[in-house]
């Protein structure tokens, strides 16, 4: 799997001044997977930027405009995004880490969750196994090996080359 197929789905824009973010096309909302509004794109508002939804003088969102363009669920999601009054540039971040940094562990967690969600619901046992494995105070490659072993993700021994087989 290519890096782009992993990194793009987990990244979004952190709103700063909002000047270069198109409200329809850019990934800026706190909604995992799409990070975009679920509202159909309106021709009247097609070229609107996120900065158009911000009152830069008062340092807050333009509530009336947000409710005019979007249904309540999207408008409330937008209005819940904190704004910084120093108006920094927008910043591309990794959504699945509390500090916005990409980590292999968080990417693996995102992919595992998506895989389990597509195969059905995540069981409590799988969730417990994941948390317990990654909280161990050992190198991360050991955690990954332990998690794979516990989850039964290794190929059967008969599929391994002879060099890896252990004689009884």
HELIX and SHEET records of a PDB file:
HELIX    1   1 UNK A    3  UNK A   10  1                                   8    
HELIX    2   2 UNK A   43  UNK A   45  5                                   3    
HELIX    3   3 UNK A   50  UNK A   53  5                                   4    
HELIX    4   4 UNK A   63  UNK A   69  1                                   7    
HELIX    5   5 UNK A   72  UNK A   79  1                                   8    
HELIX    6   6 UNK A  104  UNK A  119  1                                  16    
HELIX    7   7 UNK A  124  UNK A  134  1                                  11    
HELIX    8   8 UNK A  140  UNK A  151  1                                  12    
HELIX    9   9 UNK A  157  UNK A  159  5                                   3    
HELIX   10  10 UNK A  162  UNK A  164  5                                   3    
SHEET    1   A 2 UNK A  11  UNK A  14  0                                        
SHEET    2   A 2 UNK A  91  UNK A  94 -1                                        
SHEET    1   B 2 UNK A  54  UNK A  55  0                                        
SHEET    2   B 2 UNK A  60  UNK A  61 -1                                        
END                                                                             
